[in-house]
Amino acid sequence: MHSALFDVPAESATGAASTALAVFAGITRLMALPQADEILKRFVPWLASEPKN
C-alpha cells in the first residue's frame, strides 16, 4: 500500500518515521524541564507556558 502511494521503499519510510519519533520525543523531554521554560520566558515569551492561577 505504501509503495503504491509514494515512490520510496517501505524500509526507508519506517526508518524516517522512527527517526522523527525519536527527535520529537527528545524535544518533548527537553521542553518538560523547568530550565527550558525559563529560557522561553526570557527570550521568546509567546512560547512559554502561562502561570498557573
C-alpha positions as CSV (number, residue, x, y, z in Angstrom):
1,M,0.0,0.0,0.0
2,H,2.7,2.5,1.0
3,S,4.7,1.8,-2.2
4,A,1.6,2.5,-4.3
5,L,1.2,6.0,-2.8
6,F,4.9,7.0,-2.6
7,D,7.9,6.2,-4.6
8,V,10.1,5.1,-1.7
9,P,10.7,1.7,-0.2
10,A,8.8,0.9,3.0
11,E,12.1,0.3,4.9
12,S,13.1,3.9,4.3
13,A,9.7,5.3,5.3
14,T,9.8,3.2,8.5
15,G,13.3,4.5,9.3
16,A,12.3,8.1,8.7
17,A,9.2,7.7,10.9
18,S,11.3,6.2,13.7
19,T,13.9,8.9,13.4
20,A,11.2,11.6,13.5
21,L,9.6,9.9,16.5
22,A,12.9,9.9,18.4
23,V,13.6,13.6,17.6
24,F,10.1,14.6,18.7
25,A,10.4,12.6,21.9
26,G,13.7,14.3,22.7
27,I,12.3,17.7,22.1
28,T,9.3,16.9,24.3
29,R,11.6,15.7,27.1
30,L,13.7,18.9,26.9
31,M,10.6,21.1,26.9
32,A,9.4,19.4,30.1
33,L,12.4,20.8,32.0
34,P,11.8,23.9,34.1
35,Q,15.1,25.4,32.7
36,A,13.6,25.3,29.2
37,D,10.5,27.2,30.4
38,E,12.7,29.9,32.0
39,I,14.7,30.3,28.7
40,L,11.5,30.6,26.8
41,K,10.1,33.2,29.2
42,R,13.2,35.2,28.8
43,F,13.8,35.1,25.1
44,V,10.5,34.1,23.4
45,P,7.8,34.7,26.0
46,W,5.0,34.0,23.5
47,L,6.1,30.3,23.5
48,A,6.4,30.0,27.3
49,S,3.9,28.3,29.5
50,E,1.4,30.5,31.2
51,P,1.5,30.8,35.0
52,K,-1.0,28.6,36.9
53,N,-3.7,30.7,38.6
